[in-house]
């Protein structure tokens, strides 16, 4: 699985102090998945007793040979 981050996602991850490992964990084994806006997918993963991460992403349709996902944004709830 290859992850690409939009500029927005990179900025928000830094600002929010998110762990890239938490983003990857949510992508690899989400606790829940639901459709997001404009074809995006939203996944949630509990990463500690007090933290749950939400990741919004799209599949990169131009590179079908690899599992490439474009991370749009992420945040803890």
PyMOL Python script that loads the backbone (N, CA, C, O; Angstrom):
from pymol import cmd

cmd.read_pdbstr("""\
ATOM      1  N   UNK A   1       0.852  -1.177   0.000  1.00  0.00           N
ATOM      2  CA  UNK A   1       0.000   0.000   0.000  1.00  0.00           C
ATOM      3  C   UNK A   1       0.896   1.238   0.000  1.00  0.00           C
ATOM      4  O   UNK A   1       1.798   1.375   0.826  1.00  0.00           O
ATOM      5  N   UNK A   2       0.624   2.121  -0.936  1.00  0.00           N
ATOM      6  CA  UNK A   2       1.367   3.371  -1.013  1.00  0.00           C
ATOM      7  C   UNK A   2       0.419   4.513  -0.667  1.00  0.00           C
ATOM      8  O   UNK A   2      -0.684   4.602  -1.206  1.00  0.00           O
ATOM      9  N   UNK A   3       0.856   5.379   0.230  1.00  0.00           N
ATOM     10  CA  UNK A   3       0.050   6.532   0.628  1.00  0.00           C
ATOM     11  C   UNK A   3       0.668   7.799   0.074  1.00  0.00           C
ATOM     12  O   UNK A   3       1.876   8.017   0.174  1.00  0.00           O
ATOM     13  N   UNK A   4      -0.181   8.634  -0.514  1.00  0.00           N
ATOM     14  CA  UNK A   4       0.224   9.970  -0.952  1.00  0.00           C
ATOM     15  C   UNK A   4      -0.624  10.954  -0.156  1.00  0.00           C
ATOM     16  O   UNK A   4      -1.802  10.705   0.095  1.00  0.00           O
ATOM     17  N   UNK A   5      -0.035  12.046   0.229  1.00  0.00           N
ATOM     18  CA  UNK A   5      -0.723  13.037   1.047  1.00  0.00           C
ATOM     19  C   UNK A   5      -0.895  14.326   0.261  1.00  0.00           C
ATOM     20  O   UNK A   5       0.062  14.844  -0.314  1.00  0.00           O
ATOM     21  N   UNK A   6      -2.127  14.845   0.239  1.00  0.00           N
ATOM     22  CA  UNK A   6      -2.348  16.144  -0.385  1.00  0.00           C
ATOM     23  C   UNK A   6      -1.627  17.196   0.450  1.00  0.00           C
ATOM     24  O   UNK A   6      -1.258  16.941   1.596  1.00  0.00           O
ATOM     25  N   UNK A   7      -1.428  18.371  -0.126  1.00  0.00           N
ATOM     26  CA  UNK A   7      -0.814  19.465   0.641  1.00  0.00           C
ATOM     27  C   UNK A   7      -1.647  19.776   1.877  1.00  0.00           C
ATOM     28  O   UNK A   7      -1.110  20.017   2.958  1.00  0.00           O
ATOM     29  N   UNK A   8      -2.965  19.767   1.704  1.00  0.00           N
ATOM     30  CA  UNK A   8      -3.869  20.022   2.826  1.00  0.00           C
ATOM     31  C   UNK A   8      -3.638  18.999   3.945  1.00  0.00           C
ATOM     32  O   UNK A   8      -3.526  19.368   5.114  1.00  0.00           O
ATOM     33  N   UNK A   9      -3.567  17.724   3.583  1.00  0.00           N
ATOM     34  CA  UNK A   9      -3.366  16.669   4.577  1.00  0.00           C
ATOM     35  C   UNK A   9      -2.026  16.841   5.297  1.00  0.00           C
ATOM     36  O   UNK A   9      -1.950  16.673   6.514  1.00  0.00           O
ATOM     37  N   UNK A  10      -0.985  17.170   4.558  1.00  0.00           N
ATOM     38  CA  UNK A  10       0.335  17.359   5.174  1.00  0.00           C
ATOM     39  C   UNK A  10       0.299  18.488   6.211  1.00  0.00           C
ATOM     40  O   UNK A  10       0.848  18.359   7.305  1.00  0.00           O
ATOM     41  N   UNK A  11      -0.348  19.577   5.852  1.00  0.00           N
ATOM     42  CA  UNK A  11      -0.449  20.717   6.760  1.00  0.00           C
ATOM     43  C   UNK A  11      -1.252  20.340   8.003  1.00  0.00           C
ATOM     44  O   UNK A  11      -0.833  20.619   9.126  1.00  0.00           O
ATOM     45  N   UNK A  12      -2.404  19.706   7.799  1.00  0.00           N
ATOM     46  CA  UNK A  12      -3.268  19.350   8.926  1.00  0.00           C
ATOM     47  C   UNK A  12      -2.609  18.320   9.842  1.00  0.00           C
ATOM     48  O   UNK A  12      -2.751  18.403  11.062  1.00  0.00           O
ATOM     49  N   UNK A  13      -1.904  17.369   9.283  1.00  0.00           N
ATOM     50  CA  UNK A  13      -1.216  16.357  10.096  1.00  0.00           C
ATOM     51  C   UNK A  13      -0.183  17.017  10.997  1.00  0.00           C
ATOM     52  O   UNK A  13      -0.066  16.678  12.174  1.00  0.00           O
ATOM     53  N   UNK A  14       0.565  17.963  10.435  1.00  0.00           N
ATOM     54  CA  UNK A  14       1.551  18.710  11.253  1.00  0.00           C
ATOM     55  C   UNK A  14       0.861  19.542  12.315  1.00  0.00           C
ATOM     56  O   UNK A  14       1.228  19.485  13.489  1.00  0.00           O
ATOM     57  N   UNK A  15      -0.144  20.320  11.908  1.00  0.00           N
ATOM     58  CA  UNK A  15      -0.850  21.208  12.838  1.00  0.00           C
ATOM     59  C   UNK A  15      -1.509  20.437  13.981  1.00  0.00           C
ATOM     60  O   UNK A  15      -1.523  20.894  15.124  1.00  0.00           O
ATOM     61  N   UNK A  16      -2.046  19.279  13.662  1.00  0.00           N
ATOM     62  CA  UNK A  16      -2.804  18.506  14.648  1.00  0.00           C
ATOM     63  C   UNK A  16      -1.950  17.506  15.417  1.00  0.00           C
ATOM     64  O   UNK A  16      -2.449  16.816  16.306  1.00  0.00           O
ATOM     65  N   UNK A  17      -0.676  17.427  15.083  1.00  0.00           N
ATOM     66  CA  UNK A  17       0.221  16.516  15.786  1.00  0.00           C
ATOM     67  C   UNK A  17      -0.156  15.055  15.609  1.00  0.00           C
ATOM     68  O   UNK A  17      -0.030  14.257  16.538  1.00  0.00           O
ATOM     69  N   UNK A  18      -0.619  14.705  14.413  1.00  0.00           N
ATOM     70  CA  UNK A  18      -1.038  13.336  14.143  1.00  0.00           C
ATOM     71  C   UNK A  18       0.152  12.432  13.890  1.00  0.00           C
ATOM     72  O   UNK A  18       1.189  12.875  13.396  1.00  0.00           O
ATOM     73  N   UNK A  19      -0.003  11.185  14.227  1.00  0.00           N
ATOM     74  CA  UNK A  19       1.011  10.176  13.964  1.00  0.00           C
ATOM     75  C   UNK A  19       0.751   9.537  12.599  1.00  0.00           C
ATOM     76  O   UNK A  19      -0.362   9.093  12.319  1.00  0.00           O
ATOM     77  N   UNK A  20       1.767   9.495  11.766  1.00  0.00           N
ATOM     78  CA  UNK A  20       1.651   8.833  10.462  1.00  0.00           C
ATOM     79  C   UNK A  20       1.356   7.351  10.676  1.00  0.00           C
ATOM     80  O   UNK A  20       0.647   6.740   9.876  1.00  0.00           O
ATOM     81  N   UNK A  21       1.892   6.772  11.741  1.00  0.00           N
ATOM     82  CA  UNK A  21       1.623   5.366  12.050  1.00  0.00           C
ATOM     83  C   UNK A  21       0.142   5.147  12.340  1.00  0.00           C
ATOM     84  O   UNK A  21      -0.408   4.103  11.989  1.00  0.00           O
ATOM     85  N   UNK A  22      -0.508   6.121  12.977  1.00  0.00           N
ATOM     86  CA  UNK A  22      -1.943   6.018  13.225  1.00  0.00           C
ATOM     87  C   UNK A  22      -2.726   6.105  11.911  1.00  0.00           C
ATOM     88  O   UNK A  22      -3.714   5.393  11.727  1.00  0.00           O
ATOM     89  N   UNK A  23      -2.289   6.967  11.009  1.00  0.00           N
ATOM     90  CA  UNK A  23      -2.929   7.071   9.689  1.00  0.00           C
ATOM     91  C   UNK A  23      -2.821   5.729   8.969  1.00  0.00           C
ATOM     92  O   UNK A  23      -3.808   5.236   8.422  1.00  0.00           O
ATOM     93  N   UNK A  24      -1.635   5.144   8.968  1.00  0.00           N
ATOM     94  CA  UNK A  24      -1.423   3.855   8.304  1.00  0.00           C
ATOM     95  C   UNK A  24      -2.262   2.758   8.948  1.00  0.00           C
ATOM     96  O   UNK A  24      -2.846   1.932   8.247  1.00  0.00           O
ATOM     97  N   UNK A  25      -2.327   2.746  10.281  1.00  0.00           N
ATOM     98  CA  UNK A  25      -3.118   1.729  10.983  1.00  0.00           C
ATOM     99  C   UNK A  25      -4.591   1.824  10.600  1.00  0.00           C
ATOM    100  O   UNK A  25      -5.257   0.806  10.408  1.00  0.00           O
ATOM    101  N   UNK A  26      -5.092   3.046  10.492  1.00  0.00           N
ATOM    102  CA  UNK A  26      -6.490   3.242  10.103  1.00  0.00           C
ATOM    103  C   UNK A  26      -6.735   2.752   8.684  1.00  0.00           C
ATOM    104  O   UNK A  26      -7.788   2.184   8.389  1.00  0.00           O
ATOM    105  N   UNK A  27      -5.784   2.967   7.826  1.00  0.00           N
ATOM    106  CA  UNK A  27      -5.928   2.529   6.438  1.00  0.00           C
ATOM    107  C   UNK A  27      -5.856   1.009   6.314  1.00  0.00           C
ATOM    108  O   UNK A  27      -6.605   0.409   5.543  1.00  0.00           O
ATOM    109  N   UNK A  28      -4.958   0.392   7.072  1.00  0.00           N
ATOM    110  CA  UNK A  28      -4.755  -1.057   6.959  1.00  0.00           C
ATOM    111  C   UNK A  28      -5.849  -1.878   7.635  1.00  0.00           C
ATOM    112  O   UNK A  28      -6.242  -2.929   7.129  1.00  0.00           O
ATOM    113  N   UNK A  29      -6.338  -1.401   8.774  1.00  0.00           N
ATOM    114  CA  UNK A  29      -7.363  -2.172   9.489  1.00  0.00           C
ATOM    115  C   UNK A  29      -8.334  -1.235  10.205  1.00  0.00           C
ATOM    116  O   UNK A  29      -8.286  -1.101  11.428  1.00  0.00           O
ATOM    117  N   UNK A  30      -9.204  -0.598   9.449  1.00  0.00           N
ATOM    118  CA  UNK A  30     -10.152   0.351  10.051  1.00  0.00           C
ATOM    119  C   UNK A  30     -11.187  -0.357  10.926  1.00  0.00           C
ATOM    120  O   UNK A  30     -11.563  -1.500  10.668  1.00  0.00           O
ATOM    121  N   UNK A  31     -11.633   0.345  11.957  1.00  0.00           N
ATOM    122  CA  UNK A  31     -12.735  -0.157  12.785  1.00  0.00           C
ATOM    123  C   UNK A  31     -14.066   0.068  12.077  1.00  0.00           C
ATOM    124  O   UNK A  31     -15.008  -0.705  12.251  1.00  0.00           O
ATOM    125  N   UNK A  32     -14.137   1.136  11.274  1.00  0.00           N
ATOM    126  CA  UNK A  32     -15.346   1.401  10.492  1.00  0.00           C
ATOM    127  C   UNK A  32     -14.974   2.116   9.199  1.00  0.00           C
ATOM    128  O   UNK A  32     -13.956   2.802   9.113  1.00  0.00           O
ATOM    129  N   UNK A  33     -15.821   1.936   8.209  1.00  0.00           N
ATOM    130  CA  UNK A  33     -15.629   2.544   6.891  1.00  0.00           C
ATOM    131  C   UNK A  33     -16.975   3.040   6.403  1.00  0.00           C
ATOM    132  O   UNK A  33     -17.990   2.358   6.550  1.00  0.00           O
ATOM    133  N   UNK A  34     -16.981   4.245   5.814  1.00  0.00           N
ATOM    134  CA  UNK A  34     -18.221   4.746   5.216  1.00  0.00           C
ATOM    135  C   UNK A  34     -17.882   5.673   4.059  1.00  0.00           C
ATOM    136  O   UNK A  34     -16.779   6.215   3.996  1.00  0.00           O
ATOM    137  N   UNK A  35     -18.823   5.854   3.147  1.00  0.00           N
ATOM    138  CA  UNK A  35     -18.586   6.761   2.023  1.00  0.00           C
ATOM    139  C   UNK A  35     -18.439   8.199   2.516  1.00  0.00           C
ATOM    140  O   UNK A  35     -19.137   8.636   3.431  1.00  0.00           O
ATOM    141  N   UNK A  36     -17.523   8.912   1.894  1.00  0.00           N
ATOM    142  CA  UNK A  36     -17.337  10.330   2.183  1.00  0.00           C
ATOM    143  C   UNK A  36     -17.896  11.150   1.033  1.00  0.00           C
ATOM    144  O   UNK A  36     -18.677  10.645   0.226  1.00  0.00           O
ATOM    145  N   UNK A  37     -17.499  12.408   0.957  1.00  0.00           N
ATOM    146  CA  UNK A  37     -18.000  13.274  -0.108  1.00  0.00           C
ATOM    147  C   UNK A  37     -17.241  13.035  -1.409  1.00  0.00           C
ATOM    148  O   UNK A  37     -16.057  12.696  -1.398  1.00  0.00           O
ATOM    149  N   UNK A  38     -17.932  13.215  -2.518  1.00  0.00           N
ATOM    150  CA  UNK A  38     -17.364  13.139  -3.872  1.00  0.00           C
ATOM    151  C   UNK A  38     -16.520  11.890  -4.098  1.00  0.00           C
ATOM    152  O   UNK A  38     -15.434  11.971  -4.671  1.00  0.00           O
ATOM    153  N   UNK A  39     -17.008  10.746  -3.655  1.00  0.00           N
ATOM    154  CA  UNK A  39     -16.319   9.487  -3.909  1.00  0.00           C
ATOM    155  C   UNK A  39     -15.202   9.140  -2.944  1.00  0.00           C
ATOM    156  O   UNK A  39     -14.540   8.115  -3.109  1.00  0.00           O
ATOM    157  N   UNK A  40     -14.983   9.968  -1.951  1.00  0.00           N
ATOM    158  CA  UNK A  40     -13.958   9.675  -0.951  1.00  0.00           C
ATOM    159  C   UNK A  40     -14.471   8.600   0.006  1.00  0.00           C
ATOM    160  O   UNK A  40     -15.663   8.296   0.041  1.00  0.00           O
ATOM    161  N   UNK A  41     -13.560   8.039   0.769  1.00  0.00           N
ATOM    162  CA  UNK A  41     -13.887   7.031   1.771  1.00  0.00           C
ATOM    163  C   UNK A  41     -13.375   7.522   3.119  1.00  0.00           C
ATOM    164  O   UNK A  41     -12.259   8.029   3.230  1.00  0.00           O
ATOM    165  N   UNK A  42     -14.208   7.363   4.137  1.00  0.00           N
ATOM    166  CA  UNK A  42     -13.830   7.765   5.494  1.00  0.00           C
ATOM    167  C   UNK A  42     -13.642   6.515   6.344  1.00  0.00           C
ATOM    168  O   UNK A  42     -14.531   5.667   6.419  1.00  0.00           O
ATOM    169  N   UNK A  43     -12.477   6.405   6.983  1.00  0.00           N
ATOM    170  CA  UNK A  43     -12.216   5.287   7.891  1.00  0.00           C
ATOM    171  C   UNK A  43     -11.933   5.825   9.284  1.00  0.00           C
ATOM    172  O   UNK A  43     -11.405   6.926   9.446  1.00  0.00           O
ATOM    173  N   UNK A  44     -12.297   5.022  10.299  1.00  0.00           N
ATOM    174  CA  UNK A  44     -12.024   5.373  11.688  1.00  0.00           C
ATOM    175  C   UNK A  44     -11.294   4.209  12.344  1.00  0.00           C
ATOM    176  O   UNK A  44     -11.527   3.043  12.022  1.00  0.00           O
ATOM    177  N   UNK A  45     -10.405   4.555  13.273  1.00  0.00           N
ATOM    178  CA  UNK A  45      -9.649   3.535  13.991  1.00  0.00           C
ATOM    179  C   UNK A  45      -9.362   4.036  15.395  1.00  0.00           C
ATOM    180  O   UNK A  45      -8.856   5.144  15.570  1.00  0.00           O
ATOM    181  N   UNK A  46      -9.677   3.235  16.385  1.00  0.00           N
ATOM    182  CA  UNK A  46      -9.315   3.565  17.767  1.00  0.00           C
ATOM    183  C   UNK A  46      -7.833   3.253  17.926  1.00  0.00           C
ATOM    184  O   UNK A  46      -7.398   2.125  17.693  1.00  0.00           O
ATOM    185  N   UNK A  47      -7.058   4.265  18.325  1.00  0.00           N
ATOM    186  CA  UNK A  47      -5.607   4.097  18.405  1.00  0.00           C
ATOM    187  C   UNK A  47      -5.084   4.109  19.843  1.00  0.00           C
ATOM    188  O   UNK A  47      -3.918   3.796  20.083  1.00  0.00           O
ATOM    189  N   UNK A  48      -5.937   4.466  20.789  1.00  0.00           N
ATOM    190  CA  UNK A  48      -5.594   4.405  22.208  1.00  0.00           C
ATOM    191  C   UNK A  48      -6.895   4.481  23.000  1.00  0.00           C
ATOM    192  O   UNK A  48      -7.977   4.573  22.421  1.00  0.00           O
ATOM    193  N   UNK A  49      -6.785   4.442  24.322  1.00  0.00           N
ATOM    194  CA  UNK A  49      -7.989   4.527  25.157  1.00  0.00           C
ATOM    195  C   UNK A  49      -8.739   5.832  24.955  1.00  0.00           C
ATOM    196  O   UNK A  49      -9.961   5.876  25.098  1.00  0.00           O
ATOM    197  N   UNK A  50      -8.016   6.894  24.622  1.00  0.00           N
ATOM    198  CA  UNK A  50      -8.636   8.214  24.519  1.00  0.00           C
ATOM    199  C   UNK A  50      -8.690   8.766  23.102  1.00  0.00           C
ATOM    200  O   UNK A  50      -9.326   9.794  22.871  1.00  0.00           O
ATOM    201  N   UNK A  51      -8.035   8.103  22.145  1.00  0.00           N
ATOM    202  CA  UNK A  51      -7.949   8.668  20.801  1.00  0.00           C
ATOM    203  C   UNK A  51      -8.516   7.735  19.752  1.00  0.00           C
ATOM    204  O   UNK A  51      -8.311   6.521  19.779  1.00  0.00           O
ATOM    205  N   UNK A  52      -9.240   8.350  18.825  1.00  0.00           N
ATOM    206  CA  UNK A  52      -9.710   7.677  17.623  1.00  0.00           C
ATOM    207  C   UNK A  52      -9.317   8.582  16.462  1.00  0.00           C
ATOM    208  O   UNK A  52      -9.474   9.801  16.533  1.00  0.00           O
ATOM    209  N   UNK A  53      -8.809   7.981  15.399  1.00  0.00           N
ATOM    210  CA  UNK A  53      -8.399   8.783  14.246  1.00  0.00           C
ATOM    211  C   UNK A  53      -9.390   8.576  13.109  1.00  0.00           C
ATOM    212  O   UNK A  53      -9.907   7.478  12.901  1.00  0.00           O
ATOM    213  N   UNK A  54      -9.637   9.646  12.388  1.00  0.00           N
ATOM    214  CA  UNK A  54     -10.477   9.619  11.191  1.00  0.00           C
ATOM    215  C   UNK A  54      -9.582  10.002  10.018  1.00  0.00           C
ATOM    216  O   UNK A  54      -8.854  10.992  10.081  1.00  0.00           O
ATOM    217  N   UNK A  55      -9.641   9.213   8.951  1.00  0.00           N
ATOM    218  CA  UNK A  55      -8.862   9.486   7.744  1.00  0.00           C
ATOM    219  C   UNK A  55      -9.811   9.495   6.563  1.00  0.00           C
ATOM    220  O   UNK A  55     -10.618   8.581   6.395  1.00  0.00           O
ATOM    221  N   UNK A  56      -9.714  10.526   5.750  1.00  0.00           N
ATOM    222  CA  UNK A  56     -10.508  10.640   4.535  1.00  0.00           C
ATOM    223  C   UNK A  56      -9.562  10.487   3.352  1.00  0.00           C
ATOM    224  O   UNK A  56      -8.565  11.203   3.252  1.00  0.00           O
ATOM    225  N   UNK A  57      -9.875   9.543   2.446  1.00  0.00           N
ATOM    226  CA  UNK A  57      -8.967   9.281   1.329  1.00  0.00           C
ATOM    227  C   UNK A  57      -9.730   8.915   0.067  1.00  0.00           C
ATOM    228  O   UNK A  57     -10.931   8.647   0.096  1.00  0.00           O
ATOM    229  N   UNK A  58      -8.993   8.911  -1.049  1.00  0.00           N
ATOM    230  CA  UNK A  58      -9.499   8.433  -2.334  1.00  0.00           C
ATOM    231  C   UNK A  58      -8.479   7.464  -2.913  1.00  0.00           C
ATOM    232  O   UNK A  58      -7.278   7.593  -2.678  1.00  0.00           O
ATOM    233  N   UNK A  59      -8.967   6.505  -3.662  1.00  0.00           N
ATOM    234  CA  UNK A  59      -8.094   5.587  -4.382  1.00  0.00           C
ATOM    235  C   UNK A  59      -7.572   6.316  -5.599  1.00  0.00           C
ATOM    236  O   UNK A  59      -8.327   6.999  -6.292  1.00  0.00           O
ATOM    237  N   UNK A  60      -6.265   6.173  -5.867  1.00  0.00           N
ATOM    238  CA  UNK A  60      -5.665   6.798  -7.043  1.00  0.00           C
ATOM    239  C   UNK A  60      -5.977   5.934  -8.252  1.00  0.00           C
ATOM    240  O   UNK A  60      -5.353   4.892  -8.450  1.00  0.00           O
ATOM    241  N   UNK A  61      -6.938   6.361  -9.064  1.00  0.00           N
ATOM    242  CA  UNK A  61      -7.392   5.581 -10.204  1.00  0.00           C
ATOM    243  C   UNK A  61      -6.442   5.528 -11.373  1.00  0.00           C
ATOM    244  O   UNK A  61      -6.652   4.747 -12.301  1.00  0.00           O
ATOM    245  N   UNK A  62      -5.403   6.339 -11.353  1.00  0.00           N
ATOM    246  CA  UNK A  62      -4.481   6.375 -12.481  1.00  0.00           C
ATOM    247  C   UNK A  62      -3.366   5.352 -12.359  1.00  0.00           C
ATOM    248  O   UNK A  62      -2.640   5.109 -13.323  1.00  0.00           O
ATOM    249  N   UNK A  63      -3.225   4.763 -11.212  1.00  0.00           N
ATOM    250  CA  UNK A  63      -2.143   3.801 -11.009  1.00  0.00           C
ATOM    251  C   UNK A  63      -2.741   2.489 -10.497  1.00  0.00           C
ATOM    252  O   UNK A  63      -2.554   2.111  -9.340  1.00  0.00           O
ATOM    253  N   UNK A  64      -3.459   1.811 -11.381  1.00  0.00           N
ATOM    254  CA  UNK A  64      -4.193   0.613 -10.988  1.00  0.00           C
ATOM    255  C   UNK A  64      -3.289  -0.554 -10.610  1.00  0.00           C
ATOM    256  O   UNK A  64      -3.741  -1.469  -9.922  1.00  0.00           O
ATOM    257  N   UNK A  65      -2.043  -0.554 -11.030  1.00  0.00           N
ATOM    258  CA  UNK A  65      -1.162  -1.681 -10.746  1.00  0.00           C
ATOM    259  C   UNK A  65      -0.707  -1.702  -9.288  1.00  0.00           C
ATOM    260  O   UNK A  65      -0.342  -2.758  -8.770  1.00  0.00           O
ATOM    261  N   UNK A  66      -0.727  -0.566  -8.634  1.00  0.00           N
ATOM    262  CA  UNK A  66      -0.314  -0.481  -7.234  1.00  0.00           C
ATOM    263  C   UNK A  66      -1.491  -0.012  -6.407  1.00  0.00           C
ATOM    264  O   UNK A  66      -2.384   0.670  -6.909  1.00  0.00           O
ATOM    265  N   UNK A  67      -1.487  -0.377  -5.149  1.00  0.00           N
ATOM    266  CA  UNK A  67      -2.502   0.136  -4.232  1.00  0.00           C
ATOM    267  C   UNK A  67      -2.034   1.493  -3.736  1.00  0.00           C
ATOM    268  O   UNK A  67      -1.314   1.588  -2.742  1.00  0.00           O
ATOM    269  N   UNK A  68      -2.445   2.536  -4.432  1.00  0.00           N
ATOM    270  CA  UNK A  68      -2.062   3.887  -4.075  1.00  0.00           C
ATOM    271  C   UNK A  68      -3.290   4.645  -3.602  1.00  0.00           C
ATOM    272  O   UNK A  68      -4.316   4.681  -4.281  1.00  0.00           O
ATOM    273  N   UNK A  69      -3.171   5.251  -2.425  1.00  0.00           N
ATOM    274  CA  UNK A  69      -4.279   5.977  -1.831  1.00  0.00           C
ATOM    275  C   UNK A  69      -3.855   7.416  -1.568  1.00  0.00           C
ATOM    276  O   UNK A  69      -2.745   7.670  -1.099  1.00  0.00           O
ATOM    277  N   UNK A  70      -4.740   8.347  -1.872  1.00  0.00           N
ATOM    278  CA  UNK A  70      -4.466   9.764  -1.658  1.00  0.00           C
ATOM    279  C   UNK A  70      -5.191  10.192  -0.388  1.00  0.00           C
ATOM    280  O   UNK A  70      -6.420  10.176  -0.321  1.00  0.00           O
ATOM    281  N   UNK A  71      -4.403  10.575   0.619  1.00  0.00           N
ATOM    282  CA  UNK A  71      -4.962  11.012   1.895  1.00  0.00           C
ATOM    283  C   UNK A  71      -5.387  12.469   1.741  1.00  0.00           C
ATOM    284  O   UNK A  71      -4.572  13.328   1.404  1.00  0.00           O
ATOM    285  N   UNK A  72      -6.672  12.740   1.991  1.00  0.00           N
ATOM    286  CA  UNK A  72      -7.210  14.089   1.855  1.00  0.00           C
ATOM    287  C   UNK A  72      -7.073  14.866   3.154  1.00  0.00           C
ATOM    288  O   UNK A  72      -6.645  16.020   3.153  1.00  0.00           O
ATOM    289  N   UNK A  73      -7.438  14.229   4.265  1.00  0.00           N
ATOM    290  CA  UNK A  73      -7.291  14.851   5.572  1.00  0.00           C
ATOM    291  C   UNK A  73      -7.346  13.770   6.645  1.00  0.00           C
ATOM    292  O   UNK A  73      -7.731  12.631   6.381  1.00  0.00           O
ATOM    293  N   UNK A  74      -6.959  14.144   7.848  1.00  0.00           N
ATOM    294  CA  UNK A  74      -7.006  13.235   8.993  1.00  0.00           C
ATOM    295  C   UNK A  74      -7.110  14.058  10.259  1.00  0.00           C
ATOM    296  O   UNK A  74      -6.617  15.184  10.325  1.00  0.00           O
ATOM    297  N   UNK A  75      -7.761  13.484  11.272  1.00  0.00           N
ATOM    298  CA  UNK A  75      -7.883  14.172  12.549  1.00  0.00           C
ATOM    299  C   UNK A  75      -8.253  13.172  13.638  1.00  0.00           C
ATOM    300  O   UNK A  75      -8.807  12.106  13.368  1.00  0.00           O
ATOM    301  N   UNK A  76      -7.930  13.545  14.882  1.00  0.00           N
ATOM    302  CA  UNK A  76      -8.336  12.754  16.048  1.00  0.00           C
ATOM    303  C   UNK A  76      -9.698  13.221  16.511  1.00  0.00           C
ATOM    304  O   UNK A  76     -10.027  14.404  16.414  1.00  0.00           O
ATOM    305  N   UNK A  77     -10.491  12.285  17.016  1.00  0.00           N
ATOM    306  CA  UNK A  77     -11.762  12.660  17.651  1.00  0.00           C
ATOM    307  C   UNK A  77     -11.802  12.071  19.047  1.00  0.00           C
ATOM    308  O   UNK A  77     -12.782  12.258  19.768  1.00  0.00           O
TER     309      UNK A  77
END
""", "prot")
cmd.dss("prot")
cmd.show_as("cartoon", "prot")
cmd.util.cbc("prot")
cmd.orient("prot")
